[in-house]
Amino acid sequence: METNLKWIIAAIIVGVVAAAAGIVSLPAIMANSSDGSAKTLINNVELAEDTYILSGGSYATRAQLTTGTDPLVKDKGKWDVSTTDGHYCITARSDSGKTFYSYKGATDVIEGTAPDAATAGVACPTIP
């Protein structure tokens, strides 16, 4: 009986340690999920810009992408877009506080510092 009690206590300790490790890692998991959502949002806005220019002949502003009866972008979260003739730059901020960018011709979403206007073709918007 005494041996079984030792195993039960050991199992409880292992369970408590595992639960604590899960609780400690939860913020990091949530931050990664939030960052992934911001990157996906940028990709969606890029697709909307590609669609809009085919029908309108120019790239769209945030207002143009998010209004109307069937907006191309339904997410009105923490993002913005700057446009000029033939160029756009999209900025999005995740709930973790990280800022991401993409612009026409970029091969991937950029984290951190915005590309300069000469690289992007237009100044990237800022999100307060």
N, C-alpha and C positions, 0 to 999 in steps of 0.2 A: 504494500500500500504506500509506503514511504517513497519508493522509486517512482510510482505513478504521479505522486504529488510534485516531485521534482520536475518531471517532464511537463506537467501542466503549467507550472510556474515558468519554466523555460519557454514554453510555447506562447504564453501571455506576454513575456518580455519581448520575444521576437516580433510578435504582432504589434506591440506598442512602438517598437523601433521602426518597423516598416511603415506604420501609419504616420509617424513623425516625419520620416523621409519623404513620404508622399506629400504631406502638407508643406514641407519646406520647398519642394520642387514645383509646386502648383503655380506660383507667380511666373516662373520662367516659362512654363508650358503655355500659360495664358498670353504672355507677351509675344511668344513666337506665333501663336494663332492670330493675334491682333496684327502683327507685322505682315503675315501672309494675307490677311484680308485687305490691308492697305495696298499691297502689291497687286492683288487681284482687281481691286477697284481701278488702279491705274491702267491695267490691261483692258478693262471694260471701257474706260473712257477713250483709250486709243482706238479700240474697235468702233466706238461711236463716232469719233472724229473721222475715221476712214469712211464710214457710211455717210456721214453728213457732207463731206466734201464731194462725194459722188453726185449727190442730189442738189447741193447748194453752190458748188463752185468755190467755196472757201471753208476754212476750219471754223468751228462753232465756239461760242463763248459758253461758259457754265450755264447761264440763263437759257440759252438756246437748246442746250442738251437736256435740261431738266424740266422744261415747261411743255405745255401742250397736252392733248388728250392721250398721247402715247409717247412719252418722252424716251429718248434713246438711253438716258442714264437715270435710273430711279433713285439711286443713292444720293441723298443730299447731305451727307456727312462732311467730314473734314477733308475737303479737297477743293482744288481750283485749277483753272486752266488759263493760260495766256495764249493769245493767237495773234498772228500777223500774216501777211501774204505768204502762203506756202509753208508756214511753220507753226508749231504749237509746243508748249511746255506744260506738263501736268505735275502738280504737287499734291501729295496726300500725306496726312499725318495719322499714324496708328494710335490706338489707345495707350500703347506703351510709351508714347511721346516721341518716337522716332519719325523722321521725315524722309519721304521717298520722292523721287523725281523720275520723269521720263520725258523725252522729246522726240519729235519726228526724226527718224534716222537712228535713234538709240537702239542698241542691240539688247539691252537689258534694263531693268529698273535699277536706279542708282539710290543708295542710301547715304544720308548725311548731307554733304555740301552740294548746293545747287550748281548745275553747270552754268558757265557764264553765257551771256547773251550771244557772243560770237560763236560758241559751240552749238547752242540750242537754236539759234536763229531768232530768238525772242527772249526777253527777260522772264525768268520763271517767277510765278506768283509766290507770295509768302502767305503762310497761314498763321494767324495770331495764336 
